[in-house]
Amino acid sequence: MSMSIPVRFITNLENFTWGKDWRATRIIKEKRVDGEYYFANIVRYYGEKEDTHDYDIADTIAESAWLGRNEKFVGKRIHDTDPDSKTFGKRIYSEAITETITEKDSKGRPIEREVLIDGKTVYEYTLPVTKENTEKIKELAGAIALNQETLFLFIYGANPPLTVDPDTFWSTKVSDYLNSINPLKKEKKSDGKKI
């Protein structure tokens, strides 16, 4: 039995029902080496009761997912410790080792999933920041409880995620925002010289 909690990733974006069956608890814009990407933590959304204005969203792991990024298992670099090898003492690539396990879902039905035994987990991002993707992901934002709305976050490198207001999130690049709030990045002048 695996000790990891199964996480669901939406991989088929063509058949995804934008803004109908899902609501985002968090929408993230992340600056990566090759550009900026959106991804979101989403939950099933069943609507709003007219008389109480209560928002009906899922409360189980099975009805939540990540959209815009997918988990991928890859190998890692290790030191070759085989003295008979031509690459002894050098760093070599070791393939990821995975195992397919069978577990039971909340209703007792068997489900199979792949778990990582040796290697590392990386993410592939599938929603680059474009005008079209911005319009799509905007449909997932909104109220998720009587006093809770979708949270908007910026991520860049090893910095902690920053919560921003919706207007800033949709109109600003992550790096531009970080440069505007980081006093060390701003040029300071003293006697006409840069410090």
Beta strands, then each sheet from edge to edge (+ up, - down):
strand 1: 9-10
strand 2: 22-32
strand 3: 35-48
strand 4: 55-57
strand 5: 64-67
strand 6: 69-74
strand 7: 76-79
strand 8: 91-94
strand 9: 97-104
strand 10: 110-118
strand 11: 120-125
strand 12: 143-145
strand 13: 148-149
strand 14: 151-156
strand 15: 162-164
strand 16: 189-190
strand 17: 193-194
sheet 1: 1+ 5+ 3- 2+ 14+ 15-
sheet 2: 1+ 5+ 3- 4+
sheet 3: 6+ 11-
sheet 4: 7+ 8-
sheet 5: 9+ 10-
sheet 6: 12+ 13-
sheet 7: 16+ 17-
end
